[in-house]
């Protein structure tokens, strides 16, 4: 897990008046945690509103644990949930949960 970072990128404006920022964002590539420069649009609004929206966005981005966990694949999440939660349940509940996961994760018919 990457360490907490603090960054305060400059608020920039396009020629058409839309605000955006370009922070470094933690990403998972090929199973490894890295950082990439991302352009995040904020929208067309006044500068004070754009600053407030920027602070809100950067609060989330600076929490690196949130940024990484939001990129986890569902299959990996399901395996971890099974290992940490389902394994602690009674045998009947375990079987019910695993049956639900098995039947809902299969292909869906479009009939």
MODELLER restraints for C-alpha pairs under 7 A, 6 or more apart:
rsr = mdl.restraints
at = mdl.atoms
rsr.add(forms.Gaussian(group=physical.xy_distance, feature=features.Distance(at['CA:1:A'], at['CA:65:A']), mean=6.70, stdev=0.5))
rsr.add(forms.Gaussian(group=physical.xy_distance, feature=features.Distance(at['CA:2:A'], at['CA:64:A']), mean=6.41, stdev=0.5))
rsr.add(forms.Gaussian(group=physical.xy_distance, feature=features.Distance(at['CA:3:A'], at['CA:64:A']), mean=6.89, stdev=0.5))
rsr.add(forms.Gaussian(group=physical.xy_distance, feature=features.Distance(at['CA:4:A'], at['CA:62:A']), mean=6.50, stdev=0.5))
rsr.add(forms.Gaussian(group=physical.xy_distance, feature=features.Distance(at['CA:4:A'], at['CA:63:A']), mean=6.21, stdev=0.5))
rsr.add(forms.Gaussian(group=physical.xy_distance, feature=features.Distance(at['CA:4:A'], at['CA:64:A']), mean=5.85, stdev=0.5))
rsr.add(forms.Gaussian(group=physical.xy_distance, feature=features.Distance(at['CA:5:A'], at['CA:62:A']), mean=5.47, stdev=0.5))
rsr.add(forms.Gaussian(group=physical.xy_distance, feature=features.Distance(at['CA:6:A'], at['CA:62:A']), mean=5.70, stdev=0.5))
rsr.add(forms.Gaussian(group=physical.xy_distance, feature=features.Distance(at['CA:7:A'], at['CA:62:A']), mean=6.97, stdev=0.5))
rsr.add(forms.Gaussian(group=physical.xy_distance, feature=features.Distance(at['CA:9:A'], at['CA:21:A']), mean=6.30, stdev=0.5))
rsr.add(forms.Gaussian(group=physical.xy_distance, feature=features.Distance(at['CA:9:A'], at['CA:22:A']), mean=6.38, stdev=0.5))
rsr.add(forms.Gaussian(group=physical.xy_distance, feature=features.Distance(at['CA:9:A'], at['CA:23:A']), mean=5.79, stdev=0.5))
rsr.add(forms.Gaussian(group=physical.xy_distance, feature=features.Distance(at['CA:10:A'], at['CA:21:A']), mean=6.39, stdev=0.5))
rsr.add(forms.Gaussian(group=physical.xy_distance, feature=features.Distance(at['CA:11:A'], at['CA:19:A']), mean=6.83, stdev=0.5))
rsr.add(forms.Gaussian(group=physical.xy_distance, feature=features.Distance(at['CA:11:A'], at['CA:20:A']), mean=6.14, stdev=0.5))
rsr.add(forms.Gaussian(group=physical.xy_distance, feature=features.Distance(at['CA:11:A'], at['CA:21:A']), mean=5.34, stdev=0.5))
rsr.add(forms.Gaussian(group=physical.xy_distance, feature=features.Distance(at['CA:12:A'], at['CA:19:A']), mean=5.64, stdev=0.5))
rsr.add(forms.Gaussian(group=physical.xy_distance, feature=features.Distance(at['CA:12:A'], at['CA:20:A']), mean=5.39, stdev=0.5))
rsr.add(forms.Gaussian(group=physical.xy_distance, feature=features.Distance(at['CA:12:A'], at['CA:21:A']), mean=6.05, stdev=0.5))
rsr.add(forms.Gaussian(group=physical.xy_distance, feature=features.Distance(at['CA:13:A'], at['CA:19:A']), mean=4.39, stdev=0.5))
rsr.add(forms.Gaussian(group=physical.xy_distance, feature=features.Distance(at['CA:13:A'], at['CA:20:A']), mean=6.16, stdev=0.5))
rsr.add(forms.Gaussian(group=physical.xy_distance, feature=features.Distance(at['CA:17:A'], at['CA:44:A']), mean=6.05, stdev=0.5))
rsr.add(forms.Gaussian(group=physical.xy_distance, feature=features.Distance(at['CA:18:A'], at['CA:43:A']), mean=5.05, stdev=0.5))
rsr.add(forms.Gaussian(group=physical.xy_distance, feature=features.Distance(at['CA:18:A'], at['CA:44:A']), mean=4.37, stdev=0.5))
rsr.add(forms.Gaussian(group=physical.xy_distance, feature=features.Distance(at['CA:19:A'], at['CA:41:A']), mean=6.28, stdev=0.5))
rsr.add(forms.Gaussian(group=physical.xy_distance, feature=features.Distance(at['CA:19:A'], at['CA:42:A']), mean=5.25, stdev=0.5))
rsr.add(forms.Gaussian(group=physical.xy_distance, feature=features.Distance(at['CA:19:A'], at['CA:43:A']), mean=5.34, stdev=0.5))
rsr.add(forms.Gaussian(group=physical.xy_distance, feature=features.Distance(at['CA:19:A'], at['CA:44:A']), mean=6.13, stdev=0.5))
rsr.add(forms.Gaussian(group=physical.xy_distance, feature=features.Distance(at['CA:19:A'], at['CA:50:A']), mean=6.72, stdev=0.5))
rsr.add(forms.Gaussian(group=physical.xy_distance, feature=features.Distance(at['CA:20:A'], at['CA:39:A']), mean=6.82, stdev=0.5))
rsr.add(forms.Gaussian(group=physical.xy_distance, feature=features.Distance(at['CA:20:A'], at['CA:40:A']), mean=5.58, stdev=0.5))
rsr.add(forms.Gaussian(group=physical.xy_distance, feature=features.Distance(at['CA:20:A'], at['CA:41:A']), mean=4.31, stdev=0.5))
rsr.add(forms.Gaussian(group=physical.xy_distance, feature=features.Distance(at['CA:20:A'], at['CA:42:A']), mean=5.04, stdev=0.5))
rsr.add(forms.Gaussian(group=physical.xy_distance, feature=features.Distance(at['CA:21:A'], at['CA:39:A']), mean=5.85, stdev=0.5))
rsr.add(forms.Gaussian(group=physical.xy_distance, feature=features.Distance(at['CA:21:A'], at['CA:40:A']), mean=5.39, stdev=0.5))
rsr.add(forms.Gaussian(group=physical.xy_distance, feature=features.Distance(at['CA:21:A'], at['CA:41:A']), mean=6.62, stdev=0.5))
rsr.add(forms.Gaussian(group=physical.xy_distance, feature=features.Distance(at['CA:22:A'], at['CA:37:A']), mean=6.29, stdev=0.5))
rsr.add(forms.Gaussian(group=physical.xy_distance, feature=features.Distance(at['CA:22:A'], at['CA:38:A']), mean=5.35, stdev=0.5))
rsr.add(forms.Gaussian(group=physical.xy_distance, feature=features.Distance(at['CA:22:A'], at['CA:39:A']), mean=4.51, stdev=0.5))
rsr.add(forms.Gaussian(group=physical.xy_distance, feature=features.Distance(at['CA:22:A'], at['CA:40:A']), mean=6.18, stdev=0.5))
rsr.add(forms.Gaussian(group=physical.xy_distance, feature=features.Distance(at['CA:23:A'], at['CA:37:A']), mean=5.77, stdev=0.5))
rsr.add(forms.Gaussian(group=physical.xy_distance, feature=features.Distance(at['CA:23:A'], at['CA:38:A']), mean=5.89, stdev=0.5))
rsr.add(forms.Gaussian(group=physical.xy_distance, feature=features.Distance(at['CA:24:A'], at['CA:35:A']), mean=5.98, stdev=0.5))
rsr.add(forms.Gaussian(group=physical.xy_distance, feature=features.Distance(at['CA:24:A'], at['CA:36:A']), mean=5.36, stdev=0.5))
rsr.add(forms.Gaussian(group=physical.xy_distance, feature=features.Distance(at['CA:24:A'], at['CA:37:A']), mean=4.44, stdev=0.5))
rsr.add(forms.Gaussian(group=physical.xy_distance, feature=features.Distance(at['CA:24:A'], at['CA:38:A']), mean=6.25, stdev=0.5))
rsr.add(forms.Gaussian(group=physical.xy_distance, feature=features.Distance(at['CA:25:A'], at['CA:35:A']), mean=5.35, stdev=0.5))
rsr.add(forms.Gaussian(group=physical.xy_distance, feature=features.Distance(at['CA:25:A'], at['CA:36:A']), mean=5.39, stdev=0.5))
rsr.add(forms.Gaussian(group=physical.xy_distance, feature=features.Distance(at['CA:25:A'], at['CA:37:A']), mean=6.25, stdev=0.5))
rsr.add(forms.Gaussian(group=physical.xy_distance, feature=features.Distance(at['CA:25:A'], at['CA:38:A']), mean=6.58, stdev=0.5))
rsr.add(forms.Gaussian(group=physical.xy_distance, feature=features.Distance(at['CA:25:A'], at['CA:61:A']), mean=6.60, stdev=0.5))
rsr.add(forms.Gaussian(group=physical.xy_distance, feature=features.Distance(at['CA:26:A'], at['CA:33:A']), mean=6.71, stdev=0.5))
rsr.add(forms.Gaussian(group=physical.xy_distance, feature=features.Distance(at['CA:26:A'], at['CA:34:A']), mean=5.68, stdev=0.5))
rsr.add(forms.Gaussian(group=physical.xy_distance, feature=features.Distance(at['CA:26:A'], at['CA:35:A']), mean=4.50, stdev=0.5))
rsr.add(forms.Gaussian(group=physical.xy_distance, feature=features.Distance(at['CA:26:A'], at['CA:36:A']), mean=6.58, stdev=0.5))
rsr.add(forms.Gaussian(group=physical.xy_distance, feature=features.Distance(at['CA:26:A'], at['CA:64:A']), mean=6.69, stdev=0.5))
rsr.add(forms.Gaussian(group=physical.xy_distance, feature=features.Distance(at['CA:26:A'], at['CA:67:A']), mean=6.37, stdev=0.5))
rsr.add(forms.Gaussian(group=physical.xy_distance, feature=features.Distance(at['CA:26:A'], at['CA:68:A']), mean=6.49, stdev=0.5))
rsr.add(forms.Gaussian(group=physical.xy_distance, feature=features.Distance(at['CA:27:A'], at['CA:33:A']), mean=5.75, stdev=0.5))
rsr.add(forms.Gaussian(group=physical.xy_distance, feature=features.Distance(at['CA:27:A'], at['CA:34:A']), mean=5.33, stdev=0.5))
rsr.add(forms.Gaussian(group=physical.xy_distance, feature=features.Distance(at['CA:27:A'], at['CA:35:A']), mean=5.61, stdev=0.5))
rsr.add(forms.Gaussian(group=physical.xy_distance, feature=features.Distance(at['CA:27:A'], at['CA:36:A']), mean=6.74, stdev=0.5))
rsr.add(forms.Gaussian(group=physical.xy_distance, feature=features.Distance(at['CA:27:A'], at['CA:68:A']), mean=6.55, stdev=0.5))
rsr.add(forms.Gaussian(group=physical.xy_distance, feature=features.Distance(at['CA:28:A'], at['CA:34:A']), mean=6.10, stdev=0.5))
rsr.add(forms.Gaussian(group=physical.xy_distance, feature=features.Distance(at['CA:42:A'], at['CA:50:A']), mean=6.62, stdev=0.5))
rsr.add(forms.Gaussian(group=physical.xy_distance, feature=features.Distance(at['CA:42:A'], at['CA:53:A']), mean=6.96, stdev=0.5))
rsr.add(forms.Gaussian(group=physical.xy_distance, feature=features.Distance(at['CA:61:A'], at['CA:67:A']), mean=6.25, stdev=0.5))
rsr.add(forms.Gaussian(group=physical.xy_distance, feature=features.Distance(at['CA:86:A'], at['CA:94:A']), mean=5.56, stdev=0.5))
rsr.add(forms.Gaussian(group=physical.xy_distance, feature=features.Distance(at['CA:87:A'], at['CA:94:A']), mean=6.69, stdev=0.5))
